[in-house]
Amino acid sequence: MGIVYACITPHGGEILPEIGGDLPTILELRASMEEIGRRMKEHRPEVIVLATPHGLRLEGYNAVVTAEYSSGSLKGPHGTVEVSFHCDRALAREIVARTRAAGIPVVGCNYGALEGPGSNVAMDWGAIVPLYYFGARDDARPELVLVGPTRDIPLSQLVEFGSVIARAAEETGKRVAFVASADQAHAHAAEGPYGFDPAAAAYDRLIVDIVKEDKLEKLLDLDPKLVEAAKPDSLWQMLILCGVGRVVPLKGQFLAYACPSYFGMLTASYEPIR
């Protein structure tokens, strides 16, 4: 089987009802996440491979979680979200092996025990938030592979990393979904932690156009100075998705964009072209 579905999702906690409540500025994004969740369920993935910028961050190396479990929680004013997934260790290790063979820096990461419940890597909000909509509340849920891209290697290697993931998914014979967990520019507001820079709006306009045009290859042409000034945490995960699409051609659909605070958030759905 291999890749049967893919998407770009935000991970701002506000899109969770337990954290954001009914903020009017977030309702369209939340509705689009619910729609992506419905589409993903229709494709019945057995495994979700999720790329997050906020998990294990290894200088110079992509991280692939090889633990048996990953779990975490987020507490908000309207409740607490707890998420736990069993990990597909075989697929994770296959991705690590194939990535090394391709000459791309990678490290497989476990924590605690070698196996069993004690083998459990903490889940970050970049994974918790999208997974809330992708089976975390169901008794039966897909298995999980978490990957964390490094920003210290050429962008072209991240694209190839995505292609490696897609080929490894095909080898398993399982139905696999890929999630690029990606918030956009983080310099939209002076009161935000990164301050204000007009590059943020410029970056987000470019990303919206690229996604609407369904031309993820254009991500490789972005001005590095613009990226640095805009402070996104989206580019690297979306480049992995671009590489997935080189192996399994994907048809993309832009769903929503909003900037309710100091960072932008975007949703998009990708279906394989069979």
Secondary structure, 3 states (H helix, E strand, C coil): CEEEEEEEECCCHHHCHHHHCCCHHHHHHHHHHHHHHHHHHHCCCCEEEEECCCCCCECCEEEEECCCEEEEEEEECCEEEEEEEEECHHHHHHHHHHHHHCCCCEEEECCECCCCCCEEEECCHHHHHHHHCCCCCCCCCCEEEEEECCCCCCHHHHHHHHHHHHHHHHHHCCEEEEEEECECCCCECCCCCCCECCHHHHHHHHHHHHHHHCCHHHHHHCCHHHHHHHCCCCHHHHHHHHHHHHHCCEEEEEEEEECCCCCCEEEEEEEECC
